[in-house]
């Protein structure tokens, strides 16, 4: 299948995007290049490598065969590609859009995965370096006493990979109208009696409501909580999509269409619009909605790639994911607990309680 690699114009070494410098760097000659220059140097090659007819035909064939057998494969199938640096053949899943060659470790961008309808609108470049992401991970682990041995070792932190995950974002302008009952409640005491006064008001609000950056993941995944919980991202720093930003990282293409996420996003929009109007009803102790009507006047959906540092850890047969926002450093994950360490600590605590209880009893003899 079609592949892309970004080479240094000085020494032909691989170029990778540096999150802290926001530049493309070459680890061999130490050259540094702004994104616009790299995009200009590779413009023709990107246009040539963004479509692979063989992969499209293969994807359709696999899908038809699965449907004929009654198999739901969620669109997943294996695809092989040839590394443009060393010529090795490597296999990836159908949603992988950027990776690293397992043999020569050079970054590879699979251009045909991001063409046509799968071409993202925007990409939010990494800002947090791997070193700082590791520091965030170790800082969180440092507060936990019962982690399994080796969990924070070198072999584990080396598994931390930078991955661009796909998300749908929506902006909408709505005409909304809300009627509600507003209550002002006053309580006071006189002698031995308590009095309550409730004044009831009919409240009406209406107008144009603009809601921006409502998001939903665009990847079928069991790790929905992880992909949602590393938010928020500052989308004002998003850039028009260019494949070069993926060099040196992994990336996943979307496998959920707009129609798949639209009901969830529209429900969020509905709730946000109602809350915006409610927030203008100040001075009431209780607000009860009577009716809420809305009409969507303008709507815009965009497909975005967002940066996440991610690792997985297998413990007691369970795969535990851990993620760090590649822009802000916000972390999400469930750290494993070593049952042996926890049992030892429980025994120690029980012994201490017993000893202290015995000594305390002797004081009263």
C-alpha positions in Angstrom: 0.0 0.0 0.0 1.0 3.6 -0.4 3.4 5.0 2.3 5.0 8.3 3.1 8.2 9.1 4.9 9.5 12.6 5.6 13.2 13.0 5.0 15.7 15.7 6.1 16.7 17.9 3.1 20.2 18.1 4.5 21.1 14.5 5.2 18.1 12.4 4.1 17.5 11.2 7.7 13.9 10.8 9.1 12.1 13.9 10.2 10.0 13.9 13.3 7.7 16.5 14.8 9.1 18.0 18.1 6.2 18.9 20.4 8.2 21.4 22.5 9.8 23.2 19.6 6.8 22.9 17.3 9.4 22.1 14.6 10.4 19.1 12.6 13.8 17.9 13.7 16.4 15.5 12.3 18.2 13.5 15.0 21.3 12.9 12.7 22.3 16.4 11.5 20.2 18.2 14.2 18.4 20.2 11.5 15.2 22.0 12.4 12.4 22.9 9.9 9.1 24.7 10.4 5.9 22.8 9.4 5.2 25.1 6.5 8.5 24.2 4.9 8.1 20.5 5.4 4.6 20.6 3.9 5.8 22.6 0.9 8.7 20.1 0.3 6.4 17.1 0.3 3.3 18.5 -1.3 3.5 16.7 -4.6 4.5 13.4 -2.9 1.6 13.6 -0.5 -0.9 14.1 -3.4 0.5 11.2 -5.2 0.5 8.8 -2.2 -2.9 9.5 -0.8 -4.8 7.0 -2.8 -4.2 3.2 -3.1 -6.7 1.4 -5.4 -5.5 -2.0 -4.2 -6.3 -1.2 -0.5 -9.7 0.2 -1.4 -10.6 -3.0 -3.4 -9.2 -5.2 -0.7 -11.2 -3.4 2.0 -14.4 -3.9 -0.1 -13.6 -7.5 -0.7 -13.1 -8.3 3.0 -16.3 -6.4 3.9 -18.3 -8.4 1.4 -16.9 -11.7 2.5 -17.6 -10.9 6.2 -21.2 -9.9 5.4 -21.7 -13.1 3.4 -20.5 -15.2 6.4 -22.6 -13.1 8.9 -19.5 -11.8 10.6 -19.3 -8.3 12.1 -15.6 -7.4 12.0 -16.2 -3.7 12.8 -14.3 -2.8 9.7 -11.1 -4.3 11.0 -8.8 -6.2 8.6 -5.0 -6.7 8.3 -3.1 -4.7 5.6 0.6 -5.1 4.7 2.8 -2.3 3.5 6.4 -1.9 2.4 8.6 0.4 4.5 10.0 3.1 2.1 13.2 3.2 4.2 14.3 -0.4 4.6 11.9 -2.3 2.3 10.5 -4.5 5.0 6.9 -5.7 4.9 4.9 -4.8 8.0 1.3 -5.6 8.8 -1.1 -3.1 10.5 -4.8 -2.9 11.3 -7.2 -1.2 8.9 -7.5 1.9 11.1 -3.8 2.6 11.6 -2.9 5.8 9.7 0.7 6.4 11.0 3.2 4.1 12.7 6.8 3.2 13.0 8.6 0.5 11.0 9.2 -2.5 13.4 12.6 -3.2 11.7 14.3 0.2 11.0 12.2 2.3 13.5 11.7 5.0 10.9 8.3 6.9 11.0 5.8 5.9 8.3 2.6 7.7 7.3 0.0 5.6 5.5 -1.3 8.2 3.2 -4.2 6.3 1.6 -5.8 5.9 5.0 -6.4 9.6 5.2 -7.7 10.4 1.7 -11.1 11.3 0.3 -13.8 11.2 2.9 -11.3 10.1 5.6 -9.1 13.2 5.1 -9.2 15.1 8.5 -10.2 18.7 8.6 -7.8 19.7 11.4 -5.0 18.3 13.5 -4.0 19.4 17.0 -0.2 18.9 17.1 1.5 17.4 20.2 2.8 20.0 22.7 3.8 17.7 25.5 7.1 15.8 24.9 7.5 12.1 25.7 9.9 13.1 28.5 7.3 15.3 30.2 4.6 12.7 29.6 6.7 10.1 31.4 7.2 12.6 34.3 3.4 13.0 34.6 3.0 9.2 34.7 5.7 8.7 37.3 4.4 11.5 39.4 1.0 9.8 39.5 2.5 6.4 40.3 4.7 8.0 43.1 1.5 8.5 45.2 0.6 4.8 45.0 2.2 2.3 47.4 0.8 -0.9 46.1 1.9 -0.9 42.4 3.2 -4.2 41.0 7.0 -4.5 40.9 8.4 -3.1 37.7 5.3 -1.1 36.7 7.4 2.1 36.7 10.5 0.5 35.3 12.3 1.5 32.1 10.7 -1.3 30.0 7.2 0.0 31.0 7.7 3.7 30.4 9.2 2.9 27.0 5.8 1.6 26.0 4.4 5.2 26.2 3.4 6.1 22.6 2.1 9.3 21.0 -1.1 8.5 19.2 -3.4 10.8 17.2 -7.0 9.7 17.9 -10.0 10.7 15.7 -12.9 12.8 17.0 -15.9 14.5 15.5 -16.5 18.1 16.6 -19.7 20.1 16.0 -20.6 23.8 16.1 -24.2 24.9 16.0 -26.3 28.1 16.1 -29.9 27.5 17.4 -33.0 29.6 17.9 -34.3 28.5 21.3 -37.3 29.4 23.5 -37.7 28.4 27.2 -40.6 28.9 29.6 -40.1 28.0 33.2 -41.4 28.4 36.7 -39.1 30.4 39.0 -39.5 30.2 42.7 -38.1 32.5 45.4 -38.2 31.0 48.8 -37.8 32.8 52.1 -37.7 31.1 55.5 -37.8 32.8 59.0 -38.6 32.0 62.6 -40.9 33.8 64.9 -41.0 32.5 68.4 -41.4 28.7 68.3 -42.7 28.7 64.7 -40.9 28.5 61.4 -42.5 30.2 58.4 -41.8 29.7 54.7 -42.8 32.1 51.9 -42.7 30.9 48.3 -43.2 33.4 45.5 -43.8 31.8 42.1 -42.9 33.6 38.8 -43.6 32.7 35.1 -40.2 33.2 33.4 -39.6 33.3 29.6 -36.3 33.4 27.7 -35.5 33.1 24.0 -32.9 34.0 21.5 -30.0 32.7 19.4 -27.6 30.3 21.1 -24.2 29.4 19.7 -22.5 26.2 20.9 -19.0 25.3 19.9 -16.7 22.3 20.1 -19.1 19.6 21.2 -17.2 16.4 20.6 -17.5 12.6 20.3 -14.9 10.0 19.5 -14.8 8.8 15.9 -13.3 5.4 16.7 -15.1 2.2 17.6 -13.3 1.3 20.9 -14.1 -0.2 24.2 -11.9 2.5 25.8 -14.5 5.2 25.4 -14.0 6.6 28.9 -10.3 7.0 28.3 -10.8 8.7 24.9 -13.3 11.1 26.4 -11.7 11.7 29.8 -8.4 13.2 28.6 -10.3 16.3 27.4 -10.4 19.3 27.3 -8.2 20.3 24.4 -7.6 23.9 23.4 -8.9 23.7 19.8 -7.9 27.3 19.1 -4.4 25.8 18.4 -5.7 23.3 15.9 -4.0 23.4 12.4 -5.4 22.6 9.0 -4.6 18.9 8.5 -1.2 18.0 7.0 0.1 14.4 7.0 3.6 15.6 8.0 2.4 16.3 11.6 1.9 12.5 12.0 5.6 11.7 11.4 7.1 10.2 14.5 3.8 9.3 16.0 1.0 6.7 15.6 -2.4 7.7 14.3 -5.8 6.1 13.9 -8.3 6.9 11.2 -11.9 7.2 12.0 -14.3 4.3 11.6 -17.4 6.1 12.7 -19.3 8.3 10.3 -21.0 11.6 11.1 -24.4 9.8 11.2 -23.1 7.4 13.8 -22.3 10.1 16.3 -24.9 12.7 15.3 -27.6 11.5 17.7 -25.2 11.7 20.7 -23.9 15.1 19.8 -27.4 16.5 19.1 -28.6 15.4 22.5 -25.6 17.2 24.1 -26.5 20.3 22.0 -30.1 20.1 23.2 -29.0 20.0 26.9 -26.4 22.7 26.5 -28.9 25.1 24.8 -31.5 24.6 27.5 -28.8 25.2 30.2 -27.6 28.4 28.5 -31.1 29.9 28.7 -31.6 28.7 32.3 -28.3 30.4 33.3 -29.9 33.7 32.4 -32.7 33.2 34.9 -30.9 34.7 37.9 -32.2 35.4 41.3 -34.4 32.3 41.7 -33.9 29.5 44.2 -35.7 26.9 42.1 -36.2 26.8 38.3 -38.5 24.2 36.8 -38.7 23.9 33.0 -42.2 24.0 31.6 -41.3 23.9 27.9 -38.2 24.1 25.7 -38.2 24.4 21.9 -35.2 24.8 19.6 -34.4 25.0 15.9 -31.0 24.4 14.4 -30.2 27.3 12.0 -26.5 26.5 11.3 -24.5 23.4 11.9 -20.9 22.4 11.0 -19.1 19.1 11.7 -15.4 18.6 11.5 -13.2 15.6 11.7 -10.1 16.1 13.9 -7.0 14.3 15.1 -6.1 14.9 18.7 -2.8 14.0 20.5 -2.7 11.5 23.3 0.2 9.8 25.0 -0.9 6.2 25.7 0.3 2.9 27.2 -1.3 -0.4 28.1 -0.3 -2.7 30.9 -1.3 -6.4 31.2 -1.8 -7.5 34.8 -3.7 -10.6 36.0 -4.9 -11.2 32.5 -6.5 -7.7 32.2 -5.3 -5.0 29.8 -5.2 -1.7 31.6 -5.0 1.5 29.5 -3.4 4.7 30.7 -3.6 8.0 28.7 -2.2 11.5 29.0 -3.5 14.5 27.1 -0.7 15.4 24.6 -1.4 19.1 24.9 -2.3 19.7 28.6 -0.8 16.7 30.4 -4.2 15.7 31.9 -3.9 12.0 32.9 -6.5 9.2 32.9 -6.1 5.6 33.9 -6.6 2.9 36.5 -3.3 2.0 38.1 -3.0 -1.7 39.1 -2.7 -2.9 42.7 -0.4 -5.7 43.6 -2.4 -8.1 45.7 0.7 -9.4 47.5 1.9 -6.0 48.6 -1.7 -5.2 49.8 -1.9 -8.4 51.8 1.5 -7.7 53.4 0.4 -4.2 54.3 -2.8 -5.5 55.8 -0.9 -8.0 58.0 1.5 -5.3 59.2 -1.4 -3.0 60.0 -3.2 -5.8 61.9 -0.1 -6.6 63.9 0.4 -2.9 64.8 -3.2 -2.7 65.9 -2.8 -5.8 68.0 0.4 -4.6 69.6 -1.0 -1.1 70.3 -4.2 -2.6 71.7 -2.1 -4.9 74.0 0.1 -2.1 75.2 -3.0 0.1 75.8 -4.6 -2.7 77.9 -1.5 -3.2 80.0 -1.6 0.5 81.0 -4.9 -0.1 82.8 -3.7 -3.1 84.7 
